[in-house]
Amino acid sequence: MAYMPKKNQIAGACALLLLISSQSQAQTETELSPVVVTGEKGTGYVAKGAMIAGPGGTEEVALKDIPASVTVISKDVLDDRQARVMSEAAKLDASIGDYYAAMGYYENLYIRGFPLDAATSYRINGMSVTGEQNIPFENKERLEILKGVGAMQAGAASPGGLINYVTKRPKDVQSFTVGTGERGTQYIAADYGTFLGADKSLGIRINAANENIRPYVKDAKGERQFFSLAADAKISQKTKVQFDFEYQDKSQKSVPGLMLLGGTTLPSVKADINLSHYSWVLPTEINSKNIGLRLDHEINDSLKLFANANRSEVKINDRLAYPYGCSVDSSGAGGTFCSGGQFDVYDFRSDGEVRRNDHFQTGLTGKNTIAEIKHQWTLGVSELKRSVYKGASVYGTGGTPAYNGQDNIYSLNANINPSTGTTGTVYKILDHTQSSLFAHDQISLTDKAKLFLGHRIVDMKQTAYDVYTGNQYSSLNKTWHLPQMGASYSLTPQITNYVSYSKGVEPGTIALPDSFRNSQVMAPRRTEQVELGSKYALNADSLFSFAIFQSERPNEYAKDYGQDGDGYYRSTLVQDGKVTNTGAEATLAYKATNRLNLLSSAMYLEAKQSGASISSQNGQQAIGIPHWKAVLFADYLLPQFESLSVQGGWTYISSKGVTLDNSIKAPGYHKFDAGLKYIDRLGSSQATYRLNVENIFDKFYWRDVSQTYGSNTLYPGSPRVFRATATFDF
């Protein structure tokens, strides 16, 4: 069993690393030959390559050579924005948005209008990890976002895309960060790396962090501890090994979303509202471990063997006072609040939940020239096993929810008592296996023209079990053929145009235990995608990308609310009709001068429902997906000071539907951010001070609209908040 640090050990690790740093002499940076992409090749705001877009998702390819839309968010950008979770980093890309990203819980996001799958859409160094965690940034060098079907990289996954976290690799570094923000959040982190041995053949990198979370939402405080170890070993001139371990323990009161009033009216509330504010509510606890191992061996100059293994495990104690529906009058039937703001309160506790992903991948990469045509190919096999364990919660046990009484969003009552119920037995509720064979060939017909041909065969097995008994409920066993084809042509050394076609498949959703379908596995959903794009390198440190695309898949939503024998409203999950997403997106990472860096992104998206049995849905935009989104972030080094930078950010999001027929919409909005960065150099040491203000005009907006758990859920966006850090590099 892997070592699991205790909370006080992790908190103390930051101080220990600072002590090590203060006693260490500054050294000239020395690095091993990289095992995989380190993310440090592209400095500043612009990266040169990405691994997630390569076949198998673990081999770096140059951004300009990828026949797909890829965004890379560098460590410098993450630091300047002081981003700590993915939903904060995702604000820099117009193609990404929140989709049931509840504070205190794990985040759910969408790309290109399709929600990501927690089971298969998230990667660390190209290997699958469970999405039911808040993946930490302290040990990440960059984030890579592949937009669109990623069957060649991940097999069966959401057609929206993939998010890959690239870990920091060993180097000589001693760094210490302290910070504060929002309503008194306290943050401390340390980063230490060195090389061992006379030939420096072993490198290590340790990151640790401790955070006392005091967010803008009332009664939602929490804490987080994090520790990671990365090691690179050069076994021989041709063999390298890479190891990664990270552990995080997060405990925070979860914040539930709001619902429409009477099914027709948006609530009128403040951004800091928390409907789970009662003193008896316990924090939601999310404990995560991610362990990865990679071997690279050069057989000869043109042939390489690779092997990757990864385990990702999350343990969750999911707890909150869950607001759902209204029993006062019929206006609240079907998962909405009453017209007067009343809502039912349920004691939701589901302790001992487990999500576990085990992923193994191996293969060969090679380069050959046949008849003066160059081939760069990959052949590999992959197996992903996922297990989910869950107990029957107090809310819904035996079909009878733990009802606590009623509250009102306009006059919250702190005196509602908890239930006396207990959580149910933990059972395995899902086994999911993907066994794959994949092959890819990049064919250079000329110096300007390339073909990209790939194919993945996926054998997918799913078995669902009844959460109340542990008995097998439903199963699926099917083989899928997922081709990918593309072509690119370089008009000039700076401009490359491409076209691609891909097929994908997404694992079937498991119906909620408290729905009428009770844990049934829905059918997998097939996707086809066509994409046309262009990439323009404005200079050595800039890249402009443009793409138009169309993807379609079966539509899935909750409908047919009705009362069971206990009078509780339940929904039925259905696949009905399809959603066709047609859009255009543009991204710009631009180093305009030595003083000015720009990041910009824009997207227009039509996410149209069609073929649904409910005619009013047809032709309407999917829930929570805006037509327009645009983002701009700028960093300017002031010539008068040389060490002081000013930063500014602007976000625009158009209105988005709250209901399937779009009869109710959340208004669009503009949001403005600002920041300062000051660098103080003292000999070989450096101190970097950052101050950020989000939403400087304190604009109220709905950041997240989704249909989740059979209801239309809304989350207010952040009000004006401040965040400050000081980083010391020795």
PyMOL commands that set and color helices and strands:
alter all, ss='L'
color gray80, all
select helices_A, chain A and resi 7-23+55-57+63-65+75-81+86-92+151-154+330-332+397-399+615-617
alter helices_A, ss='H'
color red, helices_A
select strands_A, chain A and resi 49-50+61-62+69-74+96-98+109-111+114-115+122-124+127-128+140-147+161-167+173-181+185-196+202-213+222-234+239-252+284-300+303-323+342-370+373-391+403-408+426-444+449-465+472-490+495-506+525-539+542-563+569-591+596-610+628-637+644-653+656-657+665-666+669-682+685-694+702-708+711-716+721-729
alter strands_A, ss='S'
color yellow, strands_A
deselect
rebuild
show_as cartoon
